[in-house]
Amino acid sequence: MENNIQALVGAFVGIAILLGISVQILGNSVADCSDLPGYSTASPPTHTGWASACEDQNEQTQSAFALLVIVLIVVAAVVILTVVKML
């Protein structure tokens, strides 16, 4: 049972480190799409062509980081529930 806890804590720490490094390296990697052809400043924006593809890529990058945070929360919940079960 203790090996299971160590594995879960290791997974939590690993994901937390991965998230921290990812935010530092890739957090500012979203592209500035304002100088691409097809960029729209209207509200709501109606991007076309390359600007639309650029904005879609930025949204996917943000979604990936959000999913990583959710995975970290789930692993933390599993660790907590396992520890509570041991008490």
C-alpha positions in Angstrom: 0.0 0.0 0.0 2.9 2.4 0.8 4.3 1.9 -2.7 0.9 2.9 -4.1 1.0 6.2 -2.1 4.6 6.9 -3.2 3.6 6.3 -6.8 0.6 8.7 -6.6 2.7 11.4 -4.8 5.4 10.9 -7.4 2.8 11.4 -10.2 1.5 14.5 -8.5 4.9 16.0 -8.1 5.9 15.1 -11.6 2.7 16.6 -13.1 3.2 19.7 -11.0 6.8 20.1 -12.2 5.8 19.5 -15.8 3.1 22.1 -15.4 5.5 24.6 -13.9 8.1 24.1 -16.6 5.5 24.1 -19.4 4.1 27.4 -18.2 7.6 29.0 -18.1 8.6 27.6 -21.6 5.4 27.5 -23.5 3.2 30.0 -21.6 4.2 32.9 -23.9 4.4 30.8 -27.0 1.0 31.9 -28.3 1.5 33.8 -31.5 0.7 37.4 -32.2 -1.9 37.0 -34.9 -2.6 40.7 -35.4 -0.1 41.2 -38.3 -1.4 38.3 -40.3 -3.7 38.7 -43.3 -7.3 38.2 -42.4 -7.0 39.5 -38.8 -10.2 41.2 -37.7 -10.4 43.9 -35.0 -14.2 43.8 -35.1 -16.3 42.7 -32.1 -16.9 39.8 -32.3 -13.9 39.1 -34.4 -14.3 37.4 -37.7 -10.8 36.2 -38.6 -10.2 34.5 -41.9 -7.4 32.6 -43.5 -4.0 32.5 -41.7 -5.3 34.7 -38.9 -8.1 32.3 -38.2 -5.7 29.3 -38.1 -3.4 31.2 -35.8 -6.2 32.1 -33.4 -7.4 28.4 -33.4 -3.8 27.3 -32.6 -3.7 29.8 -29.7 -7.0 28.4 -28.3 -5.8 24.8 -28.5 -2.6 25.7 -26.6 -4.7 27.3 -23.9 -7.0 24.3 -23.8 -4.0 21.9 -23.4 -2.8 23.8 -20.4 -6.3 23.8 -18.9 -6.5 20.1 -19.4 -3.1 19.6 -17.7 -4.4 21.5 -14.6 -7.4 19.3 -14.5 -5.2 16.2 -14.6 -3.2 17.6 -11.7 -6.4 18.2 -9.6 -7.6 14.7 -10.3 -4.3 13.1 -9.2 -4.3 15.3 -6.1 -7.8 14.1 -5.3 -6.8 10.5 -5.7 -3.8 11.0 -3.4 -6.0 12.6 -0.8 -8.7 9.9 -1.0 -6.0 7.2 -0.7 -4.5 8.8 2.4 -7.9 9.3 4.0 -8.7 5.6 3.3 -5.5 4.6 5.2 -6.6 6.6 8.3 
